[in-house]
């Protein structure tokens, strides 16, 4: 079970690395390409959130010795993801019209 979580952690690292790389590229891109990368990055945020949710479910199945260790990691991952999202939407990386909500 913990090797599955280790794999999830590697996936998380790869996803957040790709998000960070995209955030560095976006300001330098032309409009059409920028829109494409912003959309791609938004999808990466969704994928990363789903992965963290899956990790959280797996942590619930662990014994007490490992549960605490991995639960704290998952909390840190979620916090880090929220910081990245905040930076993405407030720093002008994604200067595109957002859909209106009814």
N, CA, C and O of each residue as an XYZ file, in Angstrom:
408
protein
N       0.828     -1.206      0.000
C       0.000      0.000      0.000
C       0.862      1.256      0.000
O       0.578      2.206     -0.730
N       1.922      1.265      0.822
C       2.737      2.477      0.864
C       3.493      2.682     -0.446
O       3.821      3.818     -0.788
N       3.780      1.598     -1.195
C       4.439      1.793     -2.490
C       3.475      2.446     -3.475
O       3.904      3.203     -4.346
N       2.187      2.166     -3.351
C       1.184      2.838     -4.180
C       1.180      4.329     -3.860
O       1.133      5.163     -4.765
N       1.229      4.659     -2.588
C       1.275      6.066     -2.190
C       2.577      6.726     -2.639
O       2.588      7.902     -3.002
N       3.660      5.975     -2.614
C       4.923      6.517     -3.123
C       4.803      6.842     -4.611
O       5.315      7.862     -5.070
N       4.132      5.981     -5.353
C       3.894      6.251     -6.777
C       3.014      7.480     -6.960
O       3.254      8.296     -7.849
N       1.999      7.608     -6.120
C       1.135      8.792     -6.184
C       1.946     10.061     -5.908
O       1.741     11.092     -6.548
N       2.861      9.970     -4.955
C       3.702     11.129     -4.638
C       4.563     11.522     -5.837
O       4.753     12.708     -6.108
N       5.078     10.532     -6.546
C       5.867     10.820     -7.750
C       4.992     11.485     -8.812
O       5.418     12.436     -9.467
N       3.773     10.982     -8.978
C       2.840     11.589     -9.932
C       2.534     13.026     -9.529
O       2.492     13.923    -10.372
N       2.323     13.235     -8.242
C       2.050     14.575     -7.732
C       3.215     15.505     -8.063
O       3.007     16.624     -8.532
N       4.427     15.045     -7.822
C       5.609     15.847     -8.121
C       5.703     16.202     -9.598
O       6.035     17.334     -9.949
N       5.410     15.238    -10.459
C       5.461     15.483    -11.903
C       4.389     16.485    -12.325
O       4.649     17.371    -13.140
N       3.185     16.345    -11.771
C       2.089     17.258    -12.121
C       2.380     18.684    -11.661
O       2.197     19.631    -12.425
N       2.828     18.839    -10.425
C       3.099     20.194     -9.932
C       4.302     20.809    -10.646
O       4.366     22.026    -10.818
N       5.247     19.981    -11.058
C       6.378     20.477    -11.840
C       5.881     21.014    -13.184
O       6.298     22.087    -13.620
N       4.997     20.272    -13.830
C       4.446     20.708    -15.113
C       3.628     21.995    -14.955
O       3.694     22.886    -15.802
N       2.864     22.085    -13.873
C       2.096     23.308    -13.599
C       3.045     24.495    -13.451
O       2.828     25.551    -14.045
N       4.091     24.314    -12.661
C       5.050     25.390    -12.422
C       5.757     25.804    -13.713
O       5.958     26.994    -13.958
N       6.131     24.832    -14.529
C       6.763     25.144    -15.813
C       5.816     25.947    -16.702
O       6.220     26.929    -17.325
N       4.559     25.523    -16.753
C       3.571     26.253    -17.555
C       3.402     27.683    -17.050
O       3.304     28.618    -17.844
N       3.367     27.849    -15.743
C       3.202     29.187    -15.174
C       4.372     30.088    -15.558
O       4.201     31.297    -15.711
N       5.544     29.513    -15.711
C       6.697     30.283    -16.142
C       6.655     30.624    -17.627
O       7.194     31.646    -18.051
N       6.017     29.770    -18.410
C       5.935     29.973    -19.861
C       4.824     30.933    -20.265
O       4.982     31.685    -21.227
N       3.726     30.922    -19.560
C       2.521     31.656    -19.972
C       2.777     33.130    -20.271
O       2.321     33.607    -21.310
N       3.473     33.875    -19.427
C       3.653     35.307    -19.716
C       4.394     35.589    -21.025
O       4.261     36.676    -21.586
N       5.161     34.634    -21.506
C       5.970     34.840    -22.710
C       5.258     34.416    -23.992
O       5.779     34.633    -25.086
N       4.084     33.819    -23.872
C       3.398     33.259    -25.039
C       2.488     34.271    -25.716
O       2.028     35.231    -25.098
N       2.240     34.038    -26.989
C       1.275     34.843    -27.739
C      -0.130     34.375    -27.375
O      -0.301     33.299    -26.802
N      -1.114     35.169    -27.701
C      -2.494     34.978    -27.248
C      -3.045     33.566    -27.459
O      -3.533     32.950    -26.512
N      -2.973     33.047    -28.686
C      -3.545     31.721    -28.951
C      -2.842     30.632    -28.157
O      -3.484     29.773    -27.552
N      -1.524     30.677    -28.167
C      -0.752     29.678    -27.436
C      -0.963     29.850    -25.934
O      -1.043     28.865    -25.200
N      -1.054     31.096    -25.479
C      -1.291     31.368    -24.062
C      -2.612     30.737    -23.628
O      -2.680     30.086    -22.586
N      -3.647     30.929    -24.421
C      -4.956     30.379    -24.084
C      -4.894     28.858    -23.983
O      -5.492     28.264    -23.086
N      -4.167     28.234    -24.905
C      -4.026     26.777    -24.899
C      -3.317     26.303    -23.625
O      -3.758     25.350    -22.984
N      -2.222     26.970    -23.264
C      -1.442     26.556    -22.094
C      -2.196     26.862    -20.796
O      -2.096     26.103    -19.831
N      -2.940     27.956    -20.766
C      -3.764     28.258    -19.588
C      -4.807     27.158    -19.397
O      -5.030     26.693    -18.280
N      -5.440     26.748    -20.489
C      -6.435     25.668    -20.403
C      -5.769     24.370    -19.939
O      -6.290     23.673    -19.068
N      -4.626     24.059    -20.522
C      -3.885     22.854    -20.144
C      -3.523     22.891    -18.657
O      -3.646     21.885    -17.959
N      -3.083     24.036    -18.187
C      -2.692     24.181    -16.783
C      -3.896     24.024    -15.866
O      -3.802     23.413    -14.801
N      -5.014     24.573    -16.281
C      -6.246     24.416    -15.510
C      -6.622     22.937    -15.394
O      -7.050     22.479    -14.334
N      -6.460     22.204    -16.482
C      -6.741     20.761    -16.463
C      -5.751     20.029    -15.543
O      -6.125     19.079    -14.856
N      -4.507     20.473    -15.535
C      -3.512     19.868    -14.647
C      -3.879     20.089    -13.180
O      -3.676     19.207    -12.346
N      -4.421     21.271    -12.870
C      -4.887     21.520    -11.502
C      -5.981     20.519    -11.129
O      -5.970     19.965    -10.030
N      -6.921     20.291    -12.040
C      -8.000     19.332    -11.778
C      -7.447     17.925    -11.578
O      -7.853     17.213    -10.660
N      -6.524     17.536    -12.440
C      -5.929     16.203    -12.345
C      -5.175     16.033    -11.024
O      -5.241     14.976    -10.396
N      -4.469     17.068    -10.613
C      -3.712     17.012     -9.361
C      -4.652     16.925     -8.168
O      -4.390     16.181     -7.223
N      -5.735     17.674     -8.207
C      -6.735     17.623     -7.130
C      -7.324     16.214     -7.030
O      -7.484     15.682     -5.931
N      -7.646     15.614     -8.179
C      -8.174     14.245     -8.185
C      -7.168     13.261     -7.595
O      -7.538     12.361     -6.840
N      -5.906     13.437     -7.940
C      -4.861     12.563     -7.416
C      -4.769     12.688     -5.893
O      -4.647     11.682     -5.195
N      -4.826     13.902     -5.385
C      -4.767     14.115     -3.934
C      -5.972     13.464     -3.254
O      -5.836     12.880     -2.179
N      -7.137     13.561     -3.871
C      -8.322     12.907     -3.308
C      -8.134     11.394     -3.263
O      -8.515     10.751     -2.285
N      -7.549     10.823     -4.314
C      -7.284      9.386     -4.335
C      -6.272      9.013     -3.255
O      -6.418      7.991     -2.584
N      -5.252      9.840     -3.092
C      -4.261      9.594     -2.042
C      -4.925      9.593     -0.668
O      -4.628      8.751      0.179
N      -5.820     10.540     -0.464
C      -6.519     10.646      0.814
C      -7.332      9.382      1.103
O      -7.362      8.897      2.235
N      -7.982      8.861      0.076
C      -8.744      7.616      0.244
C      -7.819      6.453      0.595
O      -8.147      5.640      1.460
N      -6.685      6.369     -0.059
C      -5.731      5.294      0.217
C      -5.175      5.404      1.634
O      -4.961      4.389      2.298
N      -4.942      6.618      2.094
C      -4.405      6.834      3.442
C      -5.372      6.288      4.491
O      -4.940      5.762      5.518
N      -6.664      6.407      4.241
C      -7.663      5.925      5.201
C      -7.571      4.416      5.421
O      -8.017      3.905      6.448
N      -6.991      3.706      4.452
C      -6.874      2.247      4.538
C      -5.601      1.791      5.259
O      -5.430      0.598      5.512
N      -4.724      2.711      5.585
C      -3.449      2.352      6.218
C      -3.609      2.100      7.711
O      -4.559      2.565      8.342
N      -2.667      1.362      8.253
C      -2.620      1.157      9.696
C      -2.152      2.424     10.385
O      -1.646      3.341      9.738
N      -2.320      2.474     11.701
C      -2.007      3.687     12.459
C      -0.567      4.187     12.283
O      -0.335      5.396     12.274
N       0.377      3.293     12.147
C       1.781      3.705     12.048
C       2.042      4.544     10.796
O       2.764      5.539     10.860
N       1.470      4.158      9.677
C       1.695      4.876      8.422
C       0.643      5.941      8.141
O       0.894      6.909      7.424
N      -0.527      5.747      8.714
C      -1.640      6.657      8.419
C      -1.296      8.104      8.755
O      -1.533      9.006      7.952
N      -0.739      8.320      9.935
C      -0.406      9.678     10.371
C       0.629     10.314      9.446
O       0.496     11.470      9.044
N       1.647      9.548      9.121
C       2.731     10.030      8.257
C       2.187     10.486      6.899
O       2.487     11.589      6.443
N       1.396      9.643      6.269
C       0.888      9.960      4.934
C      -0.234     10.995      4.964
O      -0.379     11.777      4.025
N      -1.015     11.006      6.019
C      -2.086     12.006      6.129
C      -1.488     13.413      6.165
O      -2.028     14.335      5.553
N      -0.389     13.574      6.874
C       0.277     14.883      6.935
C       0.841     15.275      5.572
O       0.783     16.443      5.188
N       1.379     14.315      4.852
C       1.891     14.596      3.510
C       0.766     15.050      2.586
O       0.911     16.019      1.839
N      -0.348     14.341      2.648
C      -1.487     14.692      1.794
C      -1.968     16.105      2.122
O      -2.288     16.877      1.219
N      -2.019     16.439      3.399
C      -2.388     17.800      3.819
C      -1.442     18.838      3.221
O      -1.877     19.877      2.726
N      -0.152     18.546      3.272
C       0.850     19.466      2.703
C       0.678     19.596      1.195
O       0.787     20.694      0.649
N       0.411     18.489      0.524
C       0.215     18.527     -0.930
C      -0.991     19.388     -1.288
O      -0.944     20.175     -2.233
N      -2.058     19.234     -0.534
C      -3.268     20.012     -0.801
C      -3.011     21.498     -0.570
O      -3.446     22.338     -1.357
N      -2.311     21.814      0.499
C      -1.980     23.206      0.795
C      -1.098     23.804     -0.301
O      -1.320     24.936     -0.731
N      -0.113     23.054     -0.745
C       0.779     23.517     -1.812
C       0.001     23.739     -3.113
O       0.236     24.717     -3.822
N      -0.911     22.838     -3.416
C      -1.719     22.975     -4.630
C      -2.585     24.226     -4.565
O      -2.714     24.942     -5.558
N      -3.174     24.494     -3.416
C      -4.003     25.690     -3.269
C      -3.173     26.963     -3.443
O      -3.648     27.942     -4.019
N      -1.942     26.949     -2.947
C      -1.058     28.109     -3.134
C      -0.740     28.316     -4.611
O      -0.740     29.447     -5.097
N      -0.470     27.223     -5.325
C      -0.210     27.321     -6.762
C      -1.427     27.866     -7.501
O      -1.297     28.711     -8.387
N      -2.612     27.378     -7.131
C      -3.848     27.857     -7.769
C      -4.030     29.352     -7.533
O      -4.361     30.101     -8.453
N      -3.813     29.773     -6.303
C      -3.960     31.189     -5.968
C      -2.985     32.027     -6.782
O      -3.362     33.059     -7.337
N      -1.748     31.590     -6.854
C      -0.751     32.317     -7.643
C      -1.157     32.364     -9.114
O      -1.025     33.399     -9.766
N      -1.643     31.261     -9.623
C      -2.035     31.168    -11.029
C      -3.147     32.156    -11.367
O      -3.076     32.859    -12.375
N      -4.175     32.207    -10.519
C      -5.339     33.043    -10.841
C      -5.191     34.494    -10.412
O      -5.929     35.346    -10.906
N      -4.265     34.810     -9.512
C      -4.154     36.198     -9.057
C      -2.924     36.928     -9.584
O      -2.827     38.147     -9.436
N      -1.996     36.222    -10.186
C      -0.750     36.858    -10.618
C      -0.749     37.282    -12.073
O       0.284     37.708    -12.589
N      -1.873     37.174    -12.736
C      -1.920     37.573    -14.127
C      -1.435     36.497    -15.076
O      -1.330     36.747    -16.277
N      -1.136     35.303    -14.575
C      -0.744     34.215    -15.460
C      -1.884     33.860    -16.399
O      -1.672     33.539    -17.568
N      -3.064     33.923    -15.880
C      -4.232     33.494    -16.644
C      -5.134     34.686    -16.924
O      -6.269     34.736    -16.449
N      -4.638     35.633    -17.686
C      -5.413     36.832    -17.993
C      -6.392     36.568    -19.131
O      -6.336     37.207    -20.182
N      -7.260     35.643    -18.908
C      -8.290     35.309    -19.882
C      -9.638     35.435    -19.199
O      -9.744     35.258    -17.985
N     -10.661     35.737    -19.969
C     -11.983     35.820    -19.352
C     -12.369     34.480    -18.744
O     -12.231     33.433    -19.378
N     -12.844     34.525    -17.533
C     -13.314     33.308    -16.876
C     -14.805     33.184    -17.122
O     -15.506     34.190    -17.227
N     -15.293     31.958    -17.215
C     -16.722     31.776    -17.469
C     -17.564     32.413    -16.370
O     -17.221     32.351    -15.190
N     -18.659     33.021    -16.775
C     -19.587     33.606    -15.808
C     -20.406     32.501    -15.175
O     -20.785     31.535    -15.836
N     -20.673     32.654    -13.893
C     -21.519     31.677    -13.216
C     -22.879     32.302    -12.995
O     -22.993     33.497    -12.723
N     -23.892     31.493    -13.113
C     -25.264     31.995    -12.978
C     -25.657     32.139    -11.540
O     -26.779     32.549    -11.244
